[in-house]
Amino acid sequence: MTTMPRKVAVIGAGDIGCGWAALCASAGWPVTVFDASAQGLERATQGIVERGLLEFTQARSLLQAVQDADWVIEAIPEDAIAKQKLFGSIEQVTGPDTLLTSSSSGLPPAEIFARCRRQDRCLVAHALNPPELIPLVEVVPAARTSTAAVVRAQEYLRALGRMPILLKKAIPGYVVGRITAAVWRECIALVLEGVIDVDQLDRAVSLGPALGWAAAGPHLTYHLAAGDGGVTLFLQQLLGSFEGWWGQLATWTRLEPEQQRALTQSIERAYKSNIEQLREARDRRLGAILRVLEQARTA
């Protein structure tokens, strides 16, 4: 049985870092937050207070943050070199048994921890945003990550009420990132081709296949869709349709500057309302969906 951490250090005070801090503080674990930017640390203070969680410490240095920590959570921007430098510094000032995790959303773990001598205790724990609401966390070990570190990370996450999924091998973008990238690319193409407005498309995606997948996942959704015939019958009846659609999906891998401008204008035009109000509405909806799913799971 893994002992829960006596102290958690969160490095990086953006939305992900604040979400991790809120989660750990709500579990009663002592939390220290550090950000190289004083302004970022001030935002973290405000963000965590708004979440109703006051029991955390602001560190004035990296050393103060990670000293005596059992778990260090990196949540800085998605920059491989910056993460390498940070973990190289962290390793020099942490104890030998400290668990080190990165919140990267898609970088290879071997690249993130390249400067660490003790990679057996290093792995990615990618929380989706906002971390305190969405329970899924991708656990991505590097080649040299020990089984003990993976088990320990999973037990920490389960103690926080998270749902860890373990990748058998690391790939760029992991699983969630690759799926969302494919879906978003097609969504962008539909907007830029003038098929549908941004707000209408977002509504279609959130209330269409995504809702069904949230209840069962894509494979089980289609397995159940054909009744007693299962996925075999589903493929017999609909694989031709899917193959036809796949052949017509967007295949570009780069957004040109003019496309970026068009996409930006479409999104900003669709959502002129106050961003904070929209964010609060998103969080309320996520909370409601998760409560219903949990009720269905335990029924």
N, C-alpha and C positions, 0 to 999 in steps of 0.2 A: 504494500500500500504506500503510495507516494505521499510524503509529508507536504502539506501546502506551504507556499512560500511565506517566509517571515517578512519579506520586503520585496516589492516589485519596483523596478526603475523603468520609466517610460521616457525614451529619448526622442524628442520631436513632439511639438505641441500643436499640430494641425488637427483636423477633424478626426483622423484615425487615432492619433496619440491620445486626444481627449476622450475618445470613445473607449480605448483600452483602459485609461485611468479611471473612468467612470465605472466600468465593469468590475475592475479589481477592487476599487474602493467600496462598491456596493456589496462585495463579498466579505468585507471586513478586513481586507489585507492592507497593510501599510503601503502607501504608494508615494513615490517621489517622481516628480516630473522635471525634466530639463530640456531647454531649447537654447541653441546658440544665440538666438535673437531674443533680446529683452522684450520686444514688442510681441513676439510669438508667445513668450511665456505669460505675458499679461493677458493675451487672448485666451490662453489655456485656462488661466485662473477664472476668467469670466465664464468661459464655456462650461467648466466643470461645476462652478457654482450654480449656473442656470440649470444644470442637470440635477440639482438638489443634493450634491455630494461635496461636503466641505472638508472631509478628512483626507487631505493629501498635503504633501510638502513640496515647495518649490526649491529646487537645487540651484545653487549659484555657479556650480561647476560640474563637469562630467564626473570627476572623481567623487564629489559629494553625492551625486545621484546614484552611482552604481556601487558605491562602497557598501559591503555587507548585503548586497541584493542577492536573492536566490534566483531571480528571474529578471533578465534585462530584455525589454521589448524595444526594438528600433522601429521608429515610425517617421523617418525623415523623408523628403521627396525622393522620387524614383530616379536616382542617379547612382549608377554602379560604382563610380570612382569615390563619390562621397560616402557611400555605404562601406566600401572597403576600408577607407581611411578611418571611419568611425569605429568599425569593429576591431581594427588593428589597435586603436587606442583603448577601447573597452577591455580587450583581452589583457592588457598590461596592468589594469587596476582592479580586476575582479578576481574573486577566489576561484580555485580550480573546479569547483562543482557548480558554478553559476550556469544556468541555462540561458543561452543567447538565441533569441529569435528575431527574424526580420519580418516586417509587415509588407514586404515587396508584393506587388500585384502581378509580377510576371518575369522578373529577372532570374537567371539560373542560380541556385544556391551556391554552386561551386565558384561562381564569379563573385557573388556578394561576400563570401567568407574566404576569399583567396589569400588574404593577408593573415589569417588566423592560423596559429600553429596547432591549436586544439580544436579541430573541426568536428570532433566526435560529439561535442555538446551544442553544435550550431545547426539550425534548420529554419525554414520559412514557416511562419504561421500567418497566413494571409486572411485577415478578416475583411468582410465586405462592409461597405459604408452605408449607414452608420453602424459601427461595430456593436453598440449597446442594444440595437434593435434586431439586426439580422443575425441569427444564431450560427449560420454556416461559416466554418473556418477551414481553409485549405492547408493541410499540413504537408510540407514538401521537404523531405530530407535530402541532404547532399550525399554523395557517394560514401563519404567518410563519417556520416552521422551515425552514432551508435543507436542500437535498438532501445537501450535504456533511456536515451534522450527523447526519442520519439514517444515512448510510452509515458514518460513524465510530462511532456508537453500536452499530450492528449488528456491526461488526467487533470492537469491544471485547467484546460479548456472545458472539460465536462463539469468541473467544480464551479465554473463561471456560468453554467447553463448553456454553453456553446455546443455545437454539433460538428466535431472535427471529421473531415474526410481525408483519408490518407492516399496520396499519389504514390504509385509503385515506382515511378521514375520521373525525374524533372524534365519538363519541356517548357519552352518559352511561352509565357502567358498562362501556364498551368491549365486547368480545365475550365473554370468559370470565365477567365479572360478570353480564351479562344472562342468559346460559345458566344459570349456577348459581343466579341469583335465581329464575328460572322453575322450575327443578327443586326448589329448596328450598321455595318456596311450596307446591308440590303435596305435598312431603314433610310439611310442617307441617300442611297440611289433613288428610292421612291419619292423622296422630297425633291431632290435636284432634277428629276425627270418630270416633275409637275404632276405626279399621280395623285398626291394627297398633301394637305397642309400638315405642318408639324404637330399641332395640338390634336388633330384628328387621328394621325398615325399613332401618337403616344397613347391615346385612348384605346385604339384598336389593339395595340400590343398588350397593354396592361389588362384588358378585359377579355382578350382572346386566348391564344395558345398559352401565354404565360400563366394565366389563371388555371388552366387545366394541368399544366406542368407542375404548378405549385402544389396541386393536390396529389399528384401521382408520379411526376417525372415523365420525360418524353417517351421512354421505352415502354414503361408500364401503361401510360396513357394509350398508346397505340395498340398494345397487347390486349387491353380491355375493350378497345373500341369496336372490335369485330366479334364480340360475344364469344361463343364457345369455340369459334375457329381460331381465336387468338391472333398472334402476330403473323402466323403463316397465312391465314386468310386475308389479313390486312395487307400484307405484301402482294398477294395474288391480285387483290382488287385495286390497290392504290399505288403500288410501287411505280407503275408506268407514269402516273400523274406526278409523283415526286421527282422522278428522273427528268421529266419534261420541265418542271420548275427549276431544278438544279442547273439544267443546261442554259437557262435564261437569267440566272442570278448574276448580280454584279461580280466582276472578277478583278477590278482594279485594286491595287495595293497602296496607292498614294493619293492623297487629296491635294490637288493643285491649288495654288493661291486663290484663283478666282472661284474655285469650288468652296474653299474655306470661307471666303467672303459671303458667298451665296448662302451657305449653311448657317453661318453666324447670323446673318440678317433674318433668315427664316425663323430661327429659334428665338432671337430677341424680339422679333415682331409678334410671335405667338405668345410670348410670356412677358408682357409689359408690366404685369402686376408685381407687387412687392415680393422679392425673393424669399425673405424670411417667412412670410405668410405661406408661400408655396412649400418651403421646407417643413414648416410645422404641419401642414396638411399631409405631406408625404409621410412624416413620422407617425401621425395619427392613423393613417391608412395601413402602414406597415404593422403597427401595433395591433390593429384590429384583425388583420389577416393572420398574423402569427397566433393570436389568441384562439381564433377559430380553428386553425390547423392543429394547435396543441389539443384542443378539445376533441377534435376528430381523431387524433392519434391515440388518445387515452380512452376513447369511448369503448 
